[in-house]
Amino acid sequence: MTSAAFPAFAYQGDTLHCEGVSLVSLAEAVGTPTYVYSRGAIEAAYRAYDAALAGIDHLICYSVKANSSLGILDVLARLGAGADIVSGGELHRWIAAGGDPAKVVFSGVGKTEAEMRDALAAGIGAFNVESTEEIEVLDQVARAAGVRARVALRVNPDVDAQTHPYISTGLTQNKFGIAAAAARDAFRRAADLPGLEVRGIDCHIGSQLTKTSPFSDAIARLCELILTLAGEGIVLSDLDIGGGLGIDYGKDGDPPPPSHGEYGAAVKQALAALGDHPIRLLVEPGRSIVGPAGVLLTRVLYNKDNEVKHFTIVDAAMNDLMRPSFYGSHHPMRPVRATSAAPRTTDVVGPICETGDFLARDRALPPLARGELLAIGAAGAYGFTMSSNYNTRPRAAEVLVAGERWTVIRERETLEHLLRGERTAG
Ligand SMILES: *Cc1c(COP(=O)(O)O)cnc(C)c1O
């Protein structure tokens, strides 16, 4: 395992471990496919943000959609994290995990009135409002509830995050945020509405960023707006710069993502444009908190050759880890039993009836016989949360490891779970 892609996963003897726990023993106890997370790696990533932003008033709002399992949210809530949510369901999870609703920011272009009402009743920290129409609707919902909604307006700074088009969100052509040119009018309108308390400005330009310059550019645009608005009497106290810091997916030739420290330094430098205007900084990291902390553990079912290819057929599939099929993503892979056998080129595929069901293509891996275990790395973010029941496959179990201890934080789904709520018309 390269240490950058697998900080908490290393061989002890010939067996890959998560912290102090053998992945062979875990697979025997829990079965496969199973997501395995290192608690230490999650805590270290959170603390690295905290350290990188030391010296500025800040709140780290973990982006729940990256991994929303209760056992993961509990770890972050205990560290004092806030949460960035994009649905009423995620708010429900955050509160169920013991998270503080006052530290929640609610993003997303399509909040329903019911979601707004529930979030107001829970007393969330702020709504990140994404359109001029949403400003009006939230004002009405808040007034009907007899409260004022704290809001930040999400501005689209029109900067190129230089990432995959599906996860680039800060360009004019994307659906997110209010266009920079319309932002001043939107702030003036929001400031006039009795149901709203305008607190801040927000952006999120994309995900898996491997440079700090797009962050700096976006912050510069937002700082300009903050100073302009202050001149007009609209004084903002919160600046939310979203998430998006990339992680190492272990692909040769890819640029390494900036460290938390480089990121923190770039943010601080860009914030200097504000002079003595006091600000609280909010960040919404998801991938960089949980991504490197997880592997998907899978067992080889079959090997098969045709004239042009070798296939390694495993018991995990695109329904368990969608990123390779959906984005063409590369995930590092290591056999759980170390071997000195020479690698060969193989496609790692699942049992699903789709040609798009692959976890890796043309990958150099040592031969793995039926029954052997494979760890798919950097799978802690957008792994389980994007999984589905396609092909009527129960979703994987999830295990959280802390030192020598491990806990099943989500049981493997059963066939009963899968049929729940269904009926025939007779
Ligand atoms: C998805 C998302 C994030 C988290 O992005 P990462 O790349 O996982 O850090 C943060 N903020 C918003 C609004 C998002 O939609």
The ligand as a MOL file (V3000), in Angstrom:
LIG
                    3D

  0  0  0     0  0            999 V3000
M  V30 BEGIN CTAB
M  V30 COUNTS 15 15 0 0 0
M  V30 BEGIN ATOM
M  V30 1 C -20.6340 17.8720 -1.9470 0
M  V30 2 C -20.5080 19.1860 -1.3030 0
M  V30 3 C -19.4480 19.4510 -0.4220 0
M  V30 4 C -18.3430 18.4600 -0.1390 0
M  V30 5 O -17.4430 18.3600 -1.1950 0
M  V30 6 P -16.1230 17.4410 -1.0480 0
M  V30 7 O -15.5120 17.5210 -2.3780 0
M  V30 8 O -16.5790 16.0770 -0.6810 0
M  V30 9 O -15.2720 18.0660 0.0070 0
M  V30 10 C -19.4390 20.6610 0.2260 0
M  V30 11 N -20.4130 21.5930 0.0060 0
M  V30 12 C -21.4360 21.3750 -0.8400 0
M  V30 13 C -22.4670 22.4170 -1.0260 0
M  V30 14 C -21.5170 20.1690 -1.5250 0
M  V30 15 O -22.5320 19.9680 -2.3730 0
M  V30 END ATOM
M  V30 BEGIN BOND
M  V30 1 1 1 2
M  V30 2 1 2 3
M  V30 3 2 2 14
M  V30 4 1 3 4
M  V30 5 2 3 10
M  V30 6 1 4 5
M  V30 7 1 5 6
M  V30 8 2 6 7
M  V30 9 1 6 8
M  V30 10 1 6 9
M  V30 11 1 10 11
M  V30 12 2 11 12
M  V30 13 1 12 13
M  V30 14 1 12 14
M  V30 15 1 14 15
M  V30 END BOND
M  V30 END CTAB
M  END
